[in-house]
């Protein structure tokens, strides 16, 4: 593993740090926070602009779970499952982005 401090790598690290903040917000059960949606919008723009592809299933699946989490009429059990899947999607995005940075 080697880190090369290029502007693209530093930008990708900042986007990954926003994903960590989004995970913290979801772990605190602040499901009405817009930070996960902000992360996914930046991730979509970054992956399209920097030609660093992320597997679409991870990207759009995680985005779908974060959007689904915004609904307030779900029960407690369903909300916990959806929150877990949203966190898993964010972690998968972090792993995918960090593998590009440290390659």
C-alpha positions as CSV (number, residue, x, y, z in Angstrom):
1,X,0.0,0.0,0.0
2,X,1.4,3.3,-1.0
3,X,-0.2,6.7,-0.7
4,X,0.4,9.3,-3.4
5,X,-0.8,12.8,-2.3
6,X,-2.3,13.9,-5.6
7,X,-5.2,16.3,-5.7
8,X,-7.5,13.5,-6.8
9,X,-6.5,11.3,-3.9
10,X,-6.9,14.1,-1.4
11,X,-10.4,14.9,-2.7
12,X,-11.3,11.3,-2.5
13,X,-10.1,11.2,1.1
14,X,-12.3,14.2,1.9
15,X,-15.3,12.5,0.4
16,X,-14.5,9.3,2.4
17,X,-14.3,11.4,5.6
18,X,-17.8,12.7,4.8
19,X,-18.9,9.1,4.7
20,X,-17.5,8.5,8.2
21,X,-19.4,11.5,9.5
22,X,-22.6,10.1,7.8
23,X,-22.0,6.8,9.5
24,X,-21.7,8.6,12.9
25,X,-24.9,10.4,12.3
26,X,-26.7,7.2,11.4
27,X,-25.3,5.4,14.5
28,X,-26.7,8.2,16.6
29,X,-30.1,7.4,15.1
30,X,-30.4,10.8,13.4
31,X,-32.2,9.4,10.4
32,X,-33.5,12.8,9.3
33,X,-29.9,14.1,8.7
34,X,-29.1,15.1,5.1
35,X,-25.4,14.2,5.5
36,X,-25.7,10.7,4.0
37,X,-27.5,12.2,1.0
38,X,-24.9,14.9,0.7
39,X,-22.2,12.2,0.7
40,X,-23.8,10.2,-2.1
41,X,-24.4,13.3,-4.2
42,X,-20.7,14.2,-3.9
43,X,-19.7,10.5,-4.5
44,X,-21.7,10.4,-7.7
45,X,-20.2,13.7,-8.9
46,X,-16.7,12.6,-7.9
47,X,-16.8,9.1,-9.5
48,X,-18.2,10.6,-12.8
49,X,-15.7,13.5,-12.8
50,X,-12.5,11.8,-11.7
51,X,-12.9,8.6,-13.7
52,X,-12.6,6.4,-10.6
53,X,-15.5,4.0,-11.0
54,X,-17.3,2.5,-8.0
55,X,-19.4,-0.6,-8.5
56,X,-22.9,0.7,-9.3
57,X,-24.6,-1.8,-7.0
58,X,-22.7,-0.4,-4.0
59,X,-23.3,3.2,-5.0
60,X,-26.9,3.2,-5.9
61,X,-27.9,0.5,-3.4
62,X,-26.5,2.5,-0.5
63,X,-28.2,5.6,-1.9
64,X,-31.5,3.8,-2.1
65,X,-31.3,2.6,1.5
66,X,-30.4,6.2,2.7
67,X,-33.4,7.5,0.8
68,X,-35.6,4.8,2.2
69,X,-34.4,5.7,5.7
70,X,-36.0,9.1,5.4
71,X,-39.5,7.6,5.6
72,X,-40.9,8.1,9.1
73,X,-43.8,5.6,9.0
74,X,-41.6,2.5,9.2
75,X,-41.6,0.5,12.4
76,X,-38.7,0.3,14.7
77,X,-37.5,-3.1,13.5
78,X,-37.7,-2.2,9.8
79,X,-35.9,1.1,10.5
80,X,-33.1,-0.7,12.3
81,X,-32.7,-3.1,9.4
82,X,-32.7,-0.3,6.8
83,X,-30.2,1.8,8.9
84,X,-27.9,-1.3,9.1
85,X,-28.0,-1.7,5.3
86,X,-27.4,2.1,4.8
87,X,-24.4,1.8,7.2
88,X,-23.1,-1.3,5.3
89,X,-23.4,0.6,2.0
90,X,-21.5,3.6,3.4
91,X,-18.7,1.2,4.7
92,X,-18.6,-0.5,1.3
93,X,-18.2,2.9,-0.3
94,X,-15.4,3.8,2.1
95,X,-13.5,0.5,1.4
96,X,-13.9,1.0,-2.3
97,X,-12.7,4.6,-2.3
98,X,-9.8,3.8,0.0
99,X,-8.7,0.9,-2.2
100,X,-8.4,3.5,-5.0
101,X,-6.4,5.9,-2.9
102,X,-4.0,3.4,-1.5
103,X,-3.4,1.5,-4.7
